[in-house]
Amino acid sequence: MQQKQYRMSEHDDPETWHGWFGRWLVGAPNRWLGRRSAVGQDIAGGADGLKYLLHLARGNRRERTSAVQQLGKDVRPVVLIHGFMGTRGSMYPLERRLEEDGFCVLSFNLGLINLKDIRTSAFRIQRKIDALLAETGVEEIDIIGHSMGGLIGLYMIKKLGAHKKVKRFILLGSPVHGTWVALAGIATVGIYSASTWQLLPRSRFLDELHQGPIPGDVEVHSLSAARDWVCPPSSTRLRGSEAHSVNLGHSSLVISAEVYRHVRNILKSPDVKEEPGSDLAKDAADAKDPEENFGP
């Protein structure tokens, strides 16, 4: 019995423009409006921004009695530092998730909203941390700083000797090279706030902060948001740190569950012991070369 031979037409070939267009058309809704799409990310960023403002309004009324009771030699607490015009409440979603995962979390009152000189805030937090560690016997801490809070933590580590007790330091959208958005702050509260001037690119404060390497015994991670117009990714790049990125906005860095998973993985990663003279120690020293640490 002779079989008929079927010849595939050009319309049936998945590699023809008809096949390609069909696949493109079917995937268009998800590509344009899906969770990972540009529109989807903008919608998520807008929702996160509203949540951030609501939590910001919580102010500084945050109890930390239970956290202090957990402190001891075998506990490494996580210190949260909020950003410019922020409050302890603005970090609440991140704090709550950390506590639910068993972390001991500390945050500090920096005033009604944080407008202070970055050095002043760093000294104030450093003094409180030193007092707590001396009282409880805690030997190491981790620090997470959001936006300007990352600069506060970086100043503590580089200028105030905090590197002796900090194991991991995570910057969330911190403008280590400054941000021109600070001009809006200068126009509104610049008379009262020194930090607005310090956040400008090539400010005297940032020039001071750029001097010298990051101490080699601190594990530094910098997480940026691709859709961040407040502190664009280019302003957050820190030599000597491990870079991470998410396709979200500035507020999402303390609101988003996706960002939190990055943070949790960093905090729960095994500690790496660097033996003197090892290749790992040499690589860390090279990565934190004083001449390359803060290139403009």
Backbone torsions as a table, in degrees:
resi	resn	phi	psi	omega
1	MET	NA	127.7	-176.1
2	GLN	-87.7	126.9	-179.8
3	GLN	-88.5	143.3	175.2
4	LYS	-76.6	133.1	178.9
5	GLN	-89.3	125.6	-178.5
6	TYR	-90.4	129.5	178.0
7	ARG	-106.6	121.5	-179.8
8	MET	-69.0	127.6	177.6
9	SER	-81.1	165.0	-179.6
10	GLU	-65.3	-23.1	179.9
11	HIS	-74.6	-22.6	-179.4
12	ASP	-89.3	-15.3	-177.3
13	ASP	-71.9	117.8	-178.3
14	PRO	-63.8	-14.9	-178.9
15	GLU	-90.2	-3.5	176.8
16	THR	-76.0	168.5	-178.6
17	TRP	-65.8	-26.5	178.1
18	HIS	-65.0	-45.5	179.7
19	GLY	-65.8	-42.7	179.4
20	TRP	-62.5	-43.6	-178.2
21	PHE	-65.0	-36.9	178.3
22	GLY	-62.6	-45.5	179.2
23	ARG	-65.0	-40.3	179.6
24	TRP	-62.8	-40.5	-178.3
25	LEU	-68.1	-41.5	179.7
26	VAL	-64.2	-38.4	-177.5
27	GLY	-85.4	-5.6	-175.0
28	ALA	-59.5	-47.2	-178.0
29	PRO	-56.9	-45.4	-179.8
30	ASN	-69.4	-35.6	-179.7
31	ARG	-67.5	-36.9	-176.2
32	TRP	-90.4	-34.3	-172.3
33	LEU	-121.9	-2.3	-178.4
34	GLY	-68.5	174.5	-175.9
35	ARG	-60.8	-34.4	-177.7
36	ARG	-91.4	-2.5	-179.1
37	SER	-74.4	166.9	178.2
38	ALA	-61.6	-43.4	178.5
39	VAL	-64.6	-43.2	179.0
40	GLY	-60.7	-41.7	179.5
41	GLN	-68.3	-36.6	177.2
42	ASP	-65.6	-40.8	177.6
43	ILE	-63.8	-44.8	178.7
44	ALA	-61.9	-42.0	179.6
45	GLY	-63.7	-39.3	177.8
46	GLY	-64.8	-41.9	178.0
47	ALA	-64.5	-41.1	178.4
48	ASP	-64.4	-36.3	178.2
49	GLY	-62.7	-41.4	178.0
50	LEU	-65.3	-41.9	178.0
51	LYS	-62.4	-39.8	179.5
52	TYR	-59.6	-45.3	-179.1
53	LEU	-64.3	-38.8	178.7
54	LEU	-64.0	-43.1	179.1
55	HIS	-71.7	-32.6	175.6
56	LEU	-57.1	-38.7	-178.9
57	ALA	-67.5	-13.0	175.0
58	ARG	-62.2	-24.4	-179.4
59	GLY	72.7	-149.6	-174.7
60	ASN	-104.7	13.4	-178.3
61	ARG	-81.4	75.4	-179.7
62	ARG	-124.4	120.4	178.2
63	GLU	-75.9	135.5	176.2
64	ARG	-129.2	21.5	179.9
65	THR	-60.2	-46.3	-178.0
66	SER	-64.1	-36.5	179.4
67	ALA	-65.2	-42.7	179.6
68	VAL	-63.3	-36.4	179.9
69	GLN	-66.8	-23.7	179.2
70	GLN	-79.6	-17.3	-172.4
71	LEU	-65.0	139.2	178.0
72	GLY	-174.8	178.1	-175.4
73	LYS	-60.2	-31.6	-176.5
74	ASP	-91.2	6.9	-178.0
75	VAL	-112.6	133.5	173.5
76	ARG	-112.8	97.4	-176.3
77	PRO	-69.7	157.2	175.8
78	VAL	-105.8	120.0	179.8
79	VAL	-96.7	125.2	178.4
80	LEU	-101.3	133.6	178.3
81	ILE	-125.4	116.9	-177.3
82	HIS	-82.8	172.8	-171.9
83	GLY	-97.1	-165.4	-177.3
84	PHE	-60.3	133.3	-178.5
85	MET	56.7	25.0	179.3
86	GLY	-98.3	174.2	174.5
87	THR	-135.0	172.8	175.8
88	ARG	-60.8	-31.0	-179.8
89	GLY	-63.8	-29.3	-178.2
90	SER	-65.3	-21.2	178.4
91	MET	-98.8	7.1	-173.6
92	TYR	-57.6	-45.8	180.0
93	PRO	-58.5	-40.8	178.1
94	LEU	-67.0	-42.4	179.6
95	GLU	-62.4	-43.6	-178.8
96	ARG	-63.1	-44.2	-179.5
97	ARG	-64.0	-40.9	178.5
98	LEU	-61.8	-44.2	-179.6
99	GLU	-65.0	-38.6	178.6
100	GLU	-64.7	-26.5	178.0
101	ASP	-91.8	9.4	173.2
102	GLY	91.1	7.6	178.2
103	PHE	-80.6	147.6	171.6
104	CYS	-90.4	119.4	-170.9
105	VAL	-117.8	135.3	177.3
106	LEU	-125.7	141.6	171.4
107	SER	-142.7	163.7	-171.4
108	PHE	-132.3	149.1	178.9
109	ASN	-80.2	117.9	179.4
110	LEU	-108.9	23.8	-179.3
111	GLY	108.2	175.9	-177.8
112	LEU	-51.4	-52.7	166.3
113	ILE	-138.3	153.2	-171.7
114	ASN	-82.8	100.8	176.4
115	LEU	-119.1	1.0	-171.4
116	LYS	-68.6	161.2	168.8
117	ASP	-52.8	135.8	-177.1
118	ILE	-61.0	-37.3	178.6
119	ARG	-64.0	-42.4	-179.8
120	THR	-61.4	-44.9	178.3
121	SER	-62.4	-41.1	-179.9
122	ALA	-63.3	-45.6	178.2
123	PHE	-60.7	-42.8	-177.5
124	ARG	-63.6	-47.0	179.9
125	ILE	-67.1	-41.2	-180.0
126	GLN	-59.2	-43.0	-179.9
127	ARG	-63.5	-41.8	-179.9
128	LYS	-67.4	-40.5	179.3
129	ILE	-65.0	-44.6	179.3
130	ASP	-58.3	-41.9	-179.5
131	ALA	-65.4	-42.3	179.5
132	LEU	-65.4	-43.2	-178.6
133	LEU	-66.5	-39.2	178.5
134	ALA	-65.1	-34.7	-177.9
135	GLU	-76.5	-33.7	-172.0
136	THR	-105.6	-15.0	-179.0
137	GLY	83.1	7.5	176.9
138	VAL	-63.8	137.2	-175.7
139	GLU	-103.4	-28.7	-177.4
140	GLU	-138.0	152.6	175.0
141	ILE	-135.3	162.8	167.5
142	ASP	-112.4	150.3	179.9
143	ILE	-126.3	135.6	171.2
144	ILE	-121.9	121.9	179.6
145	GLY	-119.9	127.7	178.3
146	HIS	-98.9	129.1	176.1
147	SER	55.6	-121.7	-179.4
148	MET	-62.7	-23.5	177.1
149	GLY	-60.2	-30.5	176.2
150	GLY	-67.0	-35.8	177.7
151	LEU	-69.3	-36.2	176.1
152	ILE	-61.1	-48.2	179.1
153	GLY	-63.6	-38.9	-179.9
154	LEU	-65.4	-38.6	177.4
155	TYR	-64.7	-40.5	177.9
156	MET	-60.0	-43.0	-176.0
157	ILE	-71.8	-41.5	-174.2
158	LYS	-86.8	-29.1	-171.2
159	LYS	-116.5	-20.9	-173.5
160	LEU	-114.1	6.7	176.2
161	GLY	81.0	11.8	-179.0
162	ALA	-66.4	-18.1	-179.1
163	HIS	-59.8	-21.0	-179.2
164	LYS	-70.1	-18.7	-177.4
165	LYS	-126.1	-0.5	-179.6
166	VAL	-99.4	125.6	178.2
167	LYS	-90.7	-53.1	-179.9
168	ARG	-125.9	139.0	-179.7
169	PHE	-129.8	121.0	-177.8
170	ILE	-116.8	121.5	175.7
171	LEU	-100.3	128.1	179.3
172	LEU	-109.9	101.9	178.1
173	GLY	58.9	43.9	-177.5
174	SER	-94.5	126.3	-175.8
175	PRO	-79.9	74.7	-177.4
176	VAL	-65.5	-18.8	174.7
177	HIS	-107.0	12.1	179.1
178	GLY	84.5	168.0	178.3
179	THR	-144.9	136.9	179.5
180	TRP	-72.5	-12.7	175.4
181	VAL	-63.5	-20.5	177.7
182	ALA	-60.0	-20.2	177.6
183	LEU	-60.9	-33.4	177.0
184	ALA	-64.8	-37.7	177.4
185	GLY	-68.4	-38.5	178.1
186	ILE	-63.0	-39.2	-178.4
187	ALA	-68.6	-23.0	-175.9
188	THR	-107.2	-49.4	-176.1
189	VAL	-125.0	16.7	-176.3
190	GLY	-60.0	-28.7	179.5
191	ILE	-67.1	-33.2	-175.4
192	TYR	-99.3	-16.0	-170.2
193	SER	-121.9	114.5	176.5
194	ALA	-71.4	-29.7	-174.5
195	SER	-66.8	-26.0	178.6
196	THR	-62.7	-38.8	178.7
197	TRP	-72.8	-34.2	-179.1
198	GLN	-68.9	-21.4	-178.3
199	LEU	-84.6	-7.0	178.8
200	LEU	-71.4	142.9	176.6
201	PRO	-54.7	137.1	178.6
202	ARG	61.4	29.6	174.2
203	SER	-69.0	162.5	179.3
204	ARG	-60.8	-38.9	178.8
205	PHE	-62.0	-47.3	-179.2
206	LEU	-65.4	-35.3	176.0
207	ASP	-61.6	-39.9	177.4
208	GLU	-66.5	-43.0	-178.4
209	LEU	-65.4	-30.7	-178.1
210	HIS	-73.3	-15.2	-176.0
211	GLN	-73.9	128.2	176.8
212	GLY	85.0	160.7	-176.7
213	PRO	-83.0	164.7	168.7
214	ILE	-74.0	129.6	179.5
215	PRO	-52.5	134.4	-171.9
216	GLY	-68.0	-14.0	-177.4
217	ASP	-90.1	6.1	177.7
218	VAL	-108.3	130.6	176.8
219	GLU	-89.3	114.4	-172.2
220	VAL	-111.6	132.0	177.2
221	HIS	-125.8	135.8	178.2
222	SER	-120.1	119.3	-177.6
223	LEU	-112.4	121.4	-178.7
224	SER	-113.4	162.4	178.3
225	ALA	-115.9	123.9	-174.5
226	ALA	-63.1	-26.7	-178.3
227	ARG	-105.8	30.0	-178.4
228	ASP	-91.6	109.8	178.1
229	TRP	-92.9	-10.8	177.4
230	VAL	-79.2	-51.5	177.2
231	CYS	-128.3	85.1	-177.5
232	PRO	-57.1	152.1	-178.3
233	PRO	-50.0	-37.0	-179.2
234	SER	-62.9	-26.0	-179.2
235	SER	-84.0	-9.9	-175.4
236	THR	-104.7	-1.4	-175.2
237	ARG	-71.9	121.5	-174.9
238	LEU	-121.9	114.8	178.2
239	ARG	-61.5	137.6	180.0
240	GLY	90.4	0.3	178.1
241	SER	-111.1	161.3	173.8
242	GLU	-92.0	122.1	-173.0
243	ALA	-90.1	140.8	174.8
244	HIS	-133.6	154.4	-179.7
245	SER	-146.0	146.2	173.8
246	VAL	-129.6	154.0	-177.0
247	ASN	-92.2	57.2	-177.1
248	LEU	-132.0	-163.4	-178.6
249	GLY	-112.9	-176.3	-172.4
250	HIS	-62.4	-48.1	-178.3
251	SER	-66.4	-29.9	-177.7
252	SER	-62.2	-21.1	-176.5
253	LEU	-64.1	-22.8	175.9
254	VAL	-113.8	-2.4	-177.2
255	ILE	-108.6	-40.7	-170.1
256	SER	-69.4	137.7	174.9
257	ALA	-68.0	-32.0	178.3
258	GLU	-62.8	-44.6	178.1
259	VAL	-64.6	-40.6	-179.5
260	TYR	-59.6	-37.2	179.0
261	ARG	-61.6	-38.0	175.0
262	HIS	-61.4	-47.1	-177.9
263	VAL	-62.2	-46.4	-179.3
264	ARG	-61.4	-42.6	-179.9
265	ASN	-62.6	-37.5	178.1
266	ILE	-65.5	-47.2	-176.7
267	LEU	-67.3	-30.1	-176.9
268	LYS	-94.5	-2.3	179.1
269	SER	-66.9	148.1	-178.2
270	PRO	-60.7	142.5	175.8
271	ASP	-69.1	138.0	179.0
272	VAL	-103.2	121.5	178.0
273	LYS	-91.6	122.1	-178.6
274	GLU	-99.7	114.1	177.2
275	GLU	-79.2	138.1	178.4
276	PRO	-55.9	132.7	177.7
277	GLY	85.7	-3.7	-179.5
278	SER	-75.8	162.5	178.0
279	ASP	-60.9	-36.7	-179.8
280	LEU	-64.6	-42.3	179.1
281	ALA	-64.9	-40.1	178.6
282	LYS	-65.1	-40.8	178.9
283	ASP	-63.1	-39.9	179.4
284	ALA	-65.6	-39.1	178.9
285	ALA	-66.3	-40.5	178.3
286	ASP	-64.6	-39.2	-178.3
287	ALA	-66.3	-24.9	-177.7
288	LYS	-109.3	33.8	177.6
289	ASP	-58.2	130.2	-176.0
290	PRO	-55.7	-32.5	-175.1
291	GLU	-80.0	-15.2	-176.5
292	GLU	-113.2	-7.1	-168.0
293	ASN	-58.5	-39.7	-174.5
294	PHE	-131.5	48.1	179.0
295	GLY	-57.8	138.9	-177.8
296	PRO	-67.7	NA	NA
